Amino acid sequence: MARKKALTLLLSDEDMALLRSLAEAKDLPKSGVIKQAIRFYAAITNRIQAGEEILVRKKSEEGKERLESMYLT
């Protein structure tokens, strides 16, 4: 089993509220949300670094679809 390490994280009130909201919506502990976010960020970063483009398909109220590119800096 991998050795675990502790981390202290200071968040603004706004970020903590967002973390709590996500944890409640996903029925996860806050640490679970953070772990998922790290893995998701790493996966997206790796794909972008490999030359792939991340697109989000968005539907308008009129039913029209629009693609938006996502970039990480």
C-alpha positions as CSV (number, residue, x, y, z in Angstrom):
1,M,0.0,0.0,0.0
2,A,1.2,3.5,-0.8
3,R,2.4,5.6,2.0
4,K,0.1,8.5,2.8
5,K,1.1,12.0,3.7
6,A,-0.8,14.8,5.4
7,L,-1.3,18.3,3.9
8,T,-2.6,21.5,5.5
9,L,-4.6,23.6,3.0
10,L,-5.7,27.2,3.6
11,L,-8.8,28.1,1.6
12,S,-10.7,31.3,1.3
13,D,-14.3,31.3,2.5
14,E,-15.5,31.2,-1.1
15,D,-13.3,28.2,-2.0
16,M,-14.3,26.4,1.2
17,A,-18.0,26.9,0.4
18,L,-17.4,25.6,-3.1
19,L,-15.6,22.5,-1.7
20,R,-18.4,21.8,0.8
21,S,-21.0,22.2,-2.0
22,L,-19.2,19.8,-4.3
23,A,-18.6,17.3,-1.4
24,E,-22.3,17.3,-0.6
25,A,-23.4,17.0,-4.2
26,K,-21.0,14.1,-4.8
27,D,-21.6,12.5,-1.4
28,L,-17.9,12.5,-0.8
29,P,-15.7,13.8,2.0
30,K,-13.9,17.0,1.1
31,S,-10.6,15.1,0.8
32,G,-12.3,12.8,-1.8
33,V,-13.3,15.9,-3.9
34,I,-9.8,17.2,-3.7
35,K,-8.3,13.8,-4.8
36,Q,-10.7,13.6,-7.7
37,A,-9.9,17.2,-8.7
38,I,-6.1,16.5,-8.7
39,R,-6.6,13.4,-10.9
40,F,-8.9,15.2,-13.3
41,Y,-6.5,18.2,-13.6
42,A,-3.6,15.8,-14.2
43,A,-5.6,13.9,-16.9
44,I,-6.6,17.1,-18.7
45,T,-3.1,18.6,-18.4
46,N,-1.5,15.4,-19.9
47,R,-3.9,15.4,-22.8
48,I,-3.3,19.1,-23.6
49,Q,0.5,18.6,-23.4
50,A,0.1,15.7,-25.8
51,G,-1.4,18.1,-28.3
52,E,-5.0,17.3,-27.8
53,E,-7.7,19.9,-27.5
54,I,-10.4,19.8,-24.9
55,L,-13.8,20.9,-26.2
56,V,-17.0,21.5,-24.3
57,R,-20.4,21.2,-26.1
58,K,-22.9,23.7,-24.8
59,K,-26.6,23.8,-25.8
60,S,-28.3,27.2,-25.7
61,E,-31.9,27.7,-24.6
62,E,-32.9,27.7,-28.3
63,G,-31.4,24.3,-28.8
64,K,-28.4,25.4,-30.7
65,E,-25.1,23.7,-30.0
66,R,-21.8,25.5,-29.5
67,L,-18.3,24.1,-29.0
68,E,-15.9,25.9,-26.6
69,S,-12.2,25.2,-26.3
70,M,-10.7,24.8,-22.9
71,Y,-7.2,25.9,-22.1
72,L,-5.0,25.6,-19.0
73,T,-2.2,28.0,-18.4
